[in-house]
Amino acid sequence: MTWAPFLLLALAALLDVGANVLLKHSDGLKHRLPALGGIALMLLAFSLLGVALKSVPLGVAYAVWGGLGIVLTALLSLNIDGVRLTARGWAGLTLIVGSVLLMHLGG
């Protein structure tokens, strides 16, 4: 098995997280530069996802992309928004990571 498609998925997830952060800073698309940056990053993320789907099953790819995006966004929100996770929140993130690993290893 080659790791290149999963590296593309990881990069797509990072771009997706960056897009979400920029869209948050666009204040409902009122600020054009972050809005356009967010849209551009989202297009790049979907492009990389499309390339990865050539060799990774859709369910596994979406689990990796979505799960990584959720976990990274939650961790970033700790710093950006000052959100504090409870023990249940941390357990939820742990379950997401475990689920993605199971999908990857079993898929």
Backbone torsions as a table, in degrees:
resi	resn	phi	psi	omega
1	MET	NA	136.5	178.1
2	THR	-95.6	146.3	-177.3
3	TRP	-90.6	-10.3	-176.3
4	ALA	-55.1	-45.8	179.2
5	PRO	-62.0	-33.2	179.9
6	PHE	-75.6	-29.0	172.8
7	LEU	-67.9	-38.9	175.5
8	LEU	-62.4	-41.3	177.6
9	LEU	-63.2	-42.1	179.1
10	ALA	-63.2	-43.0	178.2
11	LEU	-65.5	-39.7	177.2
12	ALA	-61.2	-41.1	178.7
13	ALA	-64.8	-41.9	177.9
14	LEU	-62.2	-42.1	177.9
15	LEU	-64.6	-38.2	178.3
16	ASP	-63.2	-43.6	178.2
17	VAL	-63.7	-44.5	177.1
18	GLY	-59.5	-40.5	178.3
19	ALA	-62.4	-43.4	-179.9
20	ASN	-63.8	-39.9	178.7
21	VAL	-64.2	-45.1	179.0
22	LEU	-63.8	-40.2	179.2
23	LEU	-65.1	-34.1	175.9
24	LYS	-64.5	-42.0	-179.8
25	HIS	-73.2	-13.0	179.0
26	SER	-76.9	-9.5	178.4
27	ASP	54.8	60.3	178.6
28	GLY	69.8	34.9	-180.0
29	LEU	68.0	17.7	177.5
30	LYS	-74.2	-35.0	-180.0
31	HIS	-96.8	114.3	-169.0
32	ARG	-67.4	-41.2	-175.8
33	LEU	-62.4	-51.3	176.9
34	PRO	-64.9	-32.8	179.2
35	ALA	-64.5	-47.9	179.3
36	LEU	-65.2	-38.1	176.8
37	GLY	-63.6	-42.1	178.3
38	GLY	-63.1	-42.6	179.3
39	ILE	-65.5	-42.3	179.4
40	ALA	-63.1	-44.0	179.3
41	LEU	-65.1	-36.8	178.8
42	MET	-65.0	-41.6	177.5
43	LEU	-62.6	-41.2	176.8
44	LEU	-64.6	-40.9	179.7
45	ALA	-61.7	-45.3	179.6
46	PHE	-67.0	-33.3	176.9
47	SER	-64.0	-45.1	178.4
48	LEU	-66.0	-37.7	176.0
49	LEU	-60.6	-43.0	178.9
50	GLY	-60.8	-40.3	178.3
51	VAL	-66.9	-42.8	-179.0
52	ALA	-63.9	-31.5	-178.1
53	LEU	-67.3	-10.6	175.3
54	LYS	-65.6	-28.0	-176.0
55	SER	-129.4	0.2	179.0
56	VAL	-121.1	133.7	177.3
57	PRO	-58.5	145.7	-175.5
58	LEU	-55.1	-45.4	-178.1
59	GLY	-61.9	-42.1	179.7
60	VAL	-69.1	-45.4	-178.8
61	ALA	-60.1	-45.8	-177.8
62	TYR	-68.4	-36.0	177.3
63	ALA	-63.7	-44.8	179.7
64	VAL	-64.8	-50.2	-177.0
65	TRP	-63.4	-50.7	-178.1
66	GLY	-67.8	-45.1	-179.2
67	GLY	-62.7	-46.4	179.0
68	LEU	-63.3	-40.2	178.0
69	GLY	-62.2	-42.9	179.9
70	ILE	-63.9	-47.3	-177.7
71	VAL	-64.2	-47.0	-179.4
72	LEU	-64.8	-40.3	178.5
73	THR	-64.2	-41.9	178.5
74	ALA	-62.8	-42.5	180.0
75	LEU	-67.5	-38.6	177.5
76	LEU	-66.1	-36.5	-178.8
77	SER	-65.8	-20.3	174.0
78	LEU	-60.0	-38.6	-178.2
79	ASN	-90.7	-40.3	-174.9
80	ILE	-72.9	-48.4	-174.8
81	ASP	-104.2	-5.0	-178.1
82	GLY	72.0	20.8	179.1
83	VAL	-67.2	139.8	176.1
84	ARG	-116.5	126.6	179.2
85	LEU	-84.8	140.1	173.7
86	THR	-82.4	177.3	176.2
87	ALA	-59.6	-37.0	178.0
88	ARG	-65.7	-38.2	177.5
89	GLY	-62.3	-46.2	177.9
90	TRP	-63.5	-38.3	177.4
91	ALA	-64.0	-40.2	178.1
92	GLY	-62.1	-44.4	177.6
93	LEU	-63.3	-38.5	178.1
94	THR	-63.3	-41.7	177.6
95	LEU	-64.3	-37.7	177.6
96	ILE	-62.7	-47.7	179.9
97	VAL	-60.6	-44.7	178.6
98	GLY	-62.8	-40.4	179.4
99	SER	-64.2	-42.8	179.2
100	VAL	-63.9	-41.5	178.0
101	LEU	-63.2	-42.0	177.8
102	LEU	-62.7	-42.0	178.2
103	MET	-62.4	-43.3	-178.7
104	HIS	-66.2	-46.7	-176.6
105	LEU	-74.1	-31.8	-177.6
106	GLY	-95.7	-12.1	-175.3
107	GLY	-83.4	NA	NA
